Amino acid sequence: TSSHTRVGILNNPSSKIKESNTAIARGILTAFLTQNNSNLKSFLSKLSKEETAKSLAAGTKITKFLIPGMDGNTFEKKYNTLGLDIIKTHQMFCQEVLKLLPGQMAVMSNGR
């Protein structure tokens, strides 16, 4: 959040939700819950790169991608305890309330 913009993320996966295919989604959610805005922006930029996704899929730990200044201990504890239920809740909201198809993307806007 800033005086001009707020950003939030809703996950709407197209495949079965498992720990192995939700590393980036869980990393994003964890960062939103544990980090300040300046670190969050830099970390999200890093997570959005294709080479990061490939590296995570190959088994690299997400903590390798933490940026200087992030509270790594808090991030890691939350990441390791963040269940898949939150992603399932996001998916259900996207499909039942927003009427999105599985995997479909959308931008929502709500001005102050």
C-alpha positions, 0 to 999 in steps of 0.5 A, spaced: 500 500 500 502 507 498 498 513 498 497 512 491 496 504 490 494 498 493 496 491 490 493 484 492 494 477 489 488 472 489 490 465 486 486 461 481 490 455 479 488 451 473 491 445 476 491 440 482 493 444 488 500 441 491 506 443 495 510 442 489 506 446 484 505 452 489 512 455 491 511 461 488 504 462 490 506 461 497 512 465 497 508 471 494 503 470 500 508 469 505 512 475 503 505 479 503 504 477 510 511 478 513 515 483 509 515 491 508 513 494 502 520 496 499 522 489 500 516 486 498 516 489 491 523 487 490 522 480 492 516 480 487 520 482 482 525 476 483 519 471 484 516 473 477 522 471 473 522 465 469 528 463 471 526 463 478 520 459 477 524 453 473 529 453 479 524 452 484 521 447 480 528 443 480 528 443 487 531 450 489 529 452 496 525 459 496 530 462 501 535 462 496 531 468 493 530 472 499 533 479 498 538 483 503 533 486 508 528 481 508 526 478 515 529 471 513 527 467 519 520 470 519 519 469 512 521 462 512 517 460 519 511 463 515 512 459 509 513 453 512 507 453 516 502 456 510 498 451 508 494 450 502 487 451 504 489 459 503 490 457 496 484 453 495 480 459 498 482 464 493 481 459 488 474 458 490 473 465 491 475 466 484 471 461 481 464 462 485 464 469 486 468 472 480 466 467 475 473 466 473 475 459 469 480 455 472 487 459 471 483 465 468 487 471 470 483 478 471 485 485 474 480 487 479 480 495 481 476 498 487 478 505 488 478 509 495 
